[in-house]
């Protein structure tokens, strides 16, 4: 596990240096997209015009993702957001040839088994959505306001580790950003450094 975490950290560093220029910036319009969810239903960002939307990059094989799902932290954050009318879209940009790729049915089953509660889980095996947003890690989080502008981009929280014990003392940046934006306030921490495993894009 320790070796895997070191590998994730190393690949994250490489991905951050190589992909940073592609990232959409806070304050800019969120890139439009359309994809199929794990049930085969088409979902587009335009479907949720006028609503807050959270995007979460996910890969079940990543220890950092497992930290937030197996502890129930990510499902709790999803449920708290959607209970307030926020749309939550989990996006998997892992390419089909990757060792930890899960086909739609298996990804949907994993999400259900872990208690995940996104509005939809989207398949992005060709990486179109991920590259449009500059998503580099799993998790990598984005918050979009009702005007279609990006108001938060970065980490799920302030403790960049794979240790579930750190969640209790971490600041949940996404929960904070959603709460402030729903209240009509500027997001106080709008950009942070995402941490996790590198997104497994196809070459």
N, C-alpha and C positions, 0 to 999 in steps of 0.2 A: 504493500500500500504506500509506504514512504517513497519508494522508487517511482511509483505511478504519479504521486503528487509532485515530485521533482520534475518529472517529464511534463506534466500539465503546466507547471510554472514556467519551464523553459520554452515550451511551445507557445504559451501565452505571450511571453516577452517577444518572441519572433513575430507573432501575429500582430501584436500591438505596433511594432515598428514598421511592418510591411503594409498594414491596412488602415492606419490612422487617417490618411489623407482622404479615404473614401467615405468616412463617416459623415452623416448629415449632422448639422449643428443645431443646438438648442436655439429656438427662436425662428427656425426655418420651417417651411411647410413639410409635413411628414410625407415621404414618398408614397404614392398610391400603389396598391398591389391587389392581386386576386390569386387565390390558391384553393386547393381542395383540402377539406379537413379530414380527419381520420375516418369519418363515415362516408367520405366521397362527396360531401356537399360543398359547392362553391361558396367561398367567403371572400368578400372584398372590403377594404377599408372604407369605401364609399357607402357600404351598407349601414355604417354607424355614424354618419355625418351628424354633427350637433351633439355628440356624446364624448365623454372622456374615454380614451382607449389606452390600455396598458399592453405593451408587447414584451414577451418574455422568451428569450432563446433558451431552448431546453435540449438536453441529451441525457437520457436515463443512465448511460454508461459512465458519466462523469461524477467523480467523488464529491465535487462541490454542489452539483445538482442533487445528489443523494443526500447530502447534508441537510438541504432545505426541504426536501420532500419527506424523508424518513423521520425527521423531527416534527413534521406537520407544520413547519413554519411557512413554507410557500403556500400550501393549501389554505392555511388560515388567512394569509395576506390576500389571496385570491377571493376568498369568501367575503372578507371584510369590504373589499373593493366592489365586488359585484352586487353586494347588498345595498350599496349606495348608488346603483345604476351605472356603474362603470363597466365597460366591456373589457374582458381580459382575453387576449389571444396568445396562446403559447405557440411558438414557431420552432420547428425542427429543420435545420438546414444541413443536417448530416447527410453526406452523399451515400447513395445506395451501395457503393463498394466498400464503405468503411466497416471495420470489424464490429463496431457497436451500433450500426444502423438497425433500426427496427421498422418493419413495414407498418402501414397504417393500422391494421387490426391489433398488432402487438403493442404499438405505441399507445393506442387508445385504451387497451386493457391495462397497461402499466399505469397510465394516468388515473384510471378508475381505482386500481388496487392500492395506490398510494394516497388516495383521498383527494387527488387533485380536482380542482373545480374551476378550470378556465371556461370562458364562454365557448371557445372552440380551440382545438389543437390542429395547427396547420402543417401540411407537408410541403417542404421547400427543398427537396433533394437536389435540385439544380442550383440552389443558392441565390436565386434571383432576388428574393426579399432580403435575405441576409446581407448581400453585397450592397443593395440599395441603401440600407441603414448603416452599413459599416459594422455590423455585429461581429465581434471578435471572440467572444467567450460564451460558455454556458455555465451559469446564466449571464445574460446581458439584457438590461432592462431599459425600456423607453416608455415615457408617458406623453400622450398626445391630448391636447385640450379640445374643446368643442369647436374651435375655429380651425382645427386641423394643423395646429402648430405644435412642434415638439417642445415640451416644457421640462423634460427631464431625460437624461441619458447617462447610463453608467451601471454601477453595482446595485445589487439588491440591498446590501447593508454595508456597515462600516468595518466589519471584521473579515478581512480577506484570508480566511482559513477554511479548511474542510472539516473542522471540529464543531459538531453540533452544540457543544457546551458554550461556545462563544456567542450563540444567537441571543441569549438572554441579556447580554450586556451591550449588544450592538444597536446602532441606530438604523432602523429600517427606512432607507432613503425613499423607497417607492411608496410606502405607506404615508410617509411625511409629505412627499410631493403630491400625491393624490389628495390628501386632506387639505393642503394649502390651496391647491388649484380649485377644488370643489367649493372652497370658501371664498373664492374670488381673489385670493391673495397671490402675490408673486411667489414662485417656488424659491425658497431660501437657499437650498443646495441643489442647483440645477444640473450640474455636471460632476461626475466622479469617475474614478478609474475602475472599470469593470474587472472583476477577477473570476477565475475559473479555468476550465479546460478550453483549449482553442477549438473554434467551430471547425468541424471536419468538412471543409468545402471540397468539391471535386476540382481537380487541377484544370 
